Amino acid sequence: MTKKDPFLVNRLKSVGYAYKGAILLLKTEASIKIQFFIAIMVTTAGFFFNISAIEWTIQLLATAMVMCAEGINTAIEAIADFIHPEHHKKIGIIKDIAAGAVFIAAFFASIIGLIIYLPKLGVI
């Protein structure tokens, strides 16, 4: 029987694996690089327009939602490609659904951005 690491050691290892995964995602995936660039731009806009704490919270949640969806989509695509490397109709549907989830997250994050920034630009 192998000895298990203490709870805190296991949690720290988990955080390390998660950090490694986030860095790997940012280094290797074009889509997440675009989302990260957009996140930097809206963060810069938030400072420029001095958005409220509530607006910051909503903006950060929307950004996290899109980036998390993108990461999950990437993982689903990698698993699907590993399981069935050649083109398969059902795998294609699975990948399309995962990409659709990213689209939905990005669409609503864009609406949130418009709600926050259009009044500050004097558009509405």
C-alpha positions as CSV (number, residue, x, y, z in Angstrom):
1,M,0.0,0.0,0.0
2,T,1.4,3.4,-0.9
3,K,1.3,6.3,1.5
4,K,-0.9,9.2,0.5
5,D,0.4,12.8,0.7
6,P,-1.2,15.0,3.3
7,F,-4.2,17.0,2.2
8,L,-2.4,20.3,1.9
9,V,0.4,18.8,-0.2
10,N,-2.2,17.3,-2.6
11,R,-4.0,20.7,-2.9
12,L,-0.7,22.4,-3.7
13,K,0.1,19.8,-6.3
14,S,-3.3,20.3,-7.8
15,V,-2.8,24.0,-8.0
16,G,0.6,23.4,-9.7
17,Y,-1.0,21.1,-12.3
18,A,-3.8,23.7,-12.9
19,Y,-1.2,26.5,-13.4
20,K,0.8,24.3,-15.7
21,G,-2.4,23.6,-17.8
22,A,-3.3,27.3,-17.9
23,I,0.2,28.2,-19.2
24,L,0.2,25.4,-21.7
25,L,-3.2,26.6,-22.9
26,L,-1.9,30.2,-23.3
27,K,1.2,29.1,-25.1
28,T,-0.3,26.6,-27.5
29,E,-3.8,27.7,-28.4
30,A,-4.5,30.5,-30.9
31,S,-8.1,31.0,-29.7
32,I,-7.1,31.5,-26.1
33,K,-4.4,34.0,-27.2
34,I,-7.0,36.0,-28.9
35,Q,-9.3,35.9,-25.8
36,F,-6.4,36.8,-23.6
37,F,-5.6,39.8,-25.8
38,I,-9.2,40.9,-25.6
39,A,-9.1,40.5,-21.9
40,I,-6.1,42.8,-21.7
41,M,-7.9,45.3,-23.9
42,V,-11.1,45.4,-21.8
43,T,-9.0,45.5,-18.6
44,T,-7.2,48.5,-20.0
45,A,-10.5,50.1,-21.0
46,G,-11.8,49.5,-17.4
47,F,-8.9,51.5,-16.0
48,F,-9.3,54.2,-18.6
49,F,-13.0,54.6,-18.1
50,N,-12.8,54.1,-14.3
51,I,-15.5,51.5,-14.2
52,S,-17.3,50.7,-11.0
53,A,-16.7,47.8,-8.7
54,I,-19.9,46.1,-10.0
55,E,-18.8,46.7,-13.6
56,W,-15.3,45.2,-12.8
57,T,-16.9,42.2,-11.2
58,I,-19.2,41.6,-14.2
59,Q,-16.4,42.2,-16.7
60,L,-14.1,39.8,-14.9
61,L,-16.8,37.1,-14.7
62,A,-17.6,37.5,-18.4
63,T,-13.9,37.3,-19.2
64,A,-13.4,34.2,-17.0
65,M,-16.5,32.6,-18.5
66,V,-15.1,32.9,-22.1
67,M,-11.6,31.8,-21.2
68,C,-12.9,28.8,-19.2
69,A,-15.2,27.8,-22.0
70,E,-12.3,28.1,-24.5
71,G,-10.1,25.9,-22.2
72,I,-12.8,23.2,-21.9
73,N,-13.4,23.3,-25.6
74,T,-9.7,22.7,-26.2
75,A,-9.7,19.8,-23.8
76,I,-12.8,18.3,-25.4
77,E,-11.2,18.6,-28.9
78,A,-8.0,17.0,-27.7
79,I,-9.8,14.1,-26.1
80,A,-12.0,13.6,-29.2
81,D,-8.9,13.7,-31.5
82,F,-7.1,11.2,-29.2
83,I,-10.0,8.8,-29.1
84,H,-10.8,9.1,-32.8
85,P,-8.0,10.7,-34.8
86,E,-9.6,10.3,-38.2
87,H,-12.7,12.3,-39.2
88,H,-15.9,10.9,-37.7
89,K,-19.4,12.5,-37.9
90,K,-20.3,12.1,-34.3
91,I,-16.9,13.4,-33.1
92,G,-17.4,16.4,-35.4
93,I,-20.8,17.1,-33.7
94,I,-19.2,16.9,-30.3
95,K,-16.5,19.3,-31.3
96,D,-19.1,21.7,-32.9
97,I,-21.1,21.7,-29.7
98,A,-18.1,22.5,-27.6
99,A,-17.2,25.3,-30.0
100,G,-20.8,26.5,-29.8
101,A,-20.5,26.8,-26.0
102,V,-17.5,29.1,-26.5
103,F,-19.5,31.1,-29.1
104,I,-22.4,31.6,-26.7
105,A,-20.0,32.7,-23.9
106,A,-18.2,35.1,-26.2
107,F,-21.5,36.5,-27.6
108,F,-22.9,37.3,-24.1
109,A,-19.5,38.7,-22.9
110,S,-19.6,41.0,-25.9
111,I,-23.1,42.2,-24.9
112,I,-21.8,42.8,-21.4
113,G,-18.9,44.8,-22.8
114,L,-21.4,46.9,-24.9
115,I,-23.6,47.5,-21.8
116,I,-20.6,48.7,-19.8
117,Y,-18.7,50.7,-22.4
118,L,-21.3,52.2,-24.9
119,P,-22.6,54.7,-22.2
120,K,-19.0,55.7,-21.4
121,L,-18.4,56.4,-25.1
122,G,-21.6,58.5,-25.2
123,V,-23.2,56.2,-27.7
124,I,-26.2,55.5,-25.4
